[in-house]
Amino acid sequence: MNDLKGLKIGYALTGSFCTFEKSFAQAKILADMGAELIPIMSENAYSTDTRFGTARENIEYLENICNKKVISSIKDAEPIGPKNMTDLMIVAPCTSNTAAKLAGSITDSSVTMAVKSHLRSGKPVLLAIASNDSLMGSAKNIGELFNRKNYYFVPMRQDDCIKKPASLVAEFQMIPQAAEAAVKGIQLRPIIY
């Protein structure tokens, strides 16, 4: 598994803060595999301190992995497509809020602009869903994206079917494998198992 060497990957994080540690671990693996990562954070991910880390700590950690400054504004994300900056866009974590915006073609954040700009060339987008309401109000938006060309999903599962029966979380450790498949135009494995 090393089809990612030399690949330019936009690596975007949205506000599912409890999954940041898993996401950072996968970003490091992608970088170690030889991918060139361009870090992107939604405005909330970029500016919010939580019990999972301060905004500054999260920014510094991602910038150290990628060796680049984080893109955190619509203005800075817009050139991604026109300048051919990415071969693959990964959103990990992708909240239901972000998935809904992508399904509705709403471009009001750095991450949604990065995805829109990247998609203009028909390149793949890989979403690592992490949301407590994926199987409720957000299901229709995720379903919409299942049917869109160039969208792929990291395989996901219910993380606690008793306490959070509507929650889905991507299997973050499968991001490298799902990325390699997405670049080839393949949806990896069953999406929910």
HELIX and SHEET records of a PDB file:
HELIX    1   1 PHE A   17  THR A   19  5                                   3    
HELIX    2   2 PHE A   20  ASP A   32  1                                  13    
HELIX    3   3 GLU A   43  SER A   47  1                                   5    
HELIX    4   4 ALA A   55  CYS A   66  1                                  12    
HELIX    5   5 ILE A   74  ALA A   77  1                                   4    
HELIX    6   6 GLU A   78  ILE A   80  5                                   3    
HELIX    7   7 SER A   96  ALA A  103  1                                   8    
HELIX    8   8 SER A  110  LEU A  119  1                                  10    
HELIX    9   9 ALA A  139  PHE A  146  1                                   8    
HELIX   10  10 PHE A  172  MET A  174  5                                   3    
HELIX   11  11 ILE A  175  VAL A  183  1                                   9    
SHEET    1   A 5 GLU A  36  MET A  41  0                                        
SHEET    2   A 5 LYS A   8  LEU A  13  1                                        
SHEET    3   A 5 LEU A  88  CYS A  94  1                                        
SHEET    4   A 5 VAL A 125  SER A 131  1                                        
SHEET    5   A 5 TYR A 151  PHE A 153  1                                        
SHEET    1   B 6 GLU A  36  MET A  41  0                                        
SHEET    2   B 6 LYS A   8  LEU A  13  1                                        
SHEET    3   B 6 LEU A  88  CYS A  94  1                                        
SHEET    4   B 6 VAL A 125  SER A 131  1                                        
SHEET    5   B 6 LEU A 168  ALA A 170 -1                                        
SHEET    6   B 6 MET A 156  ARG A 157 -1                                        
END                                                                             
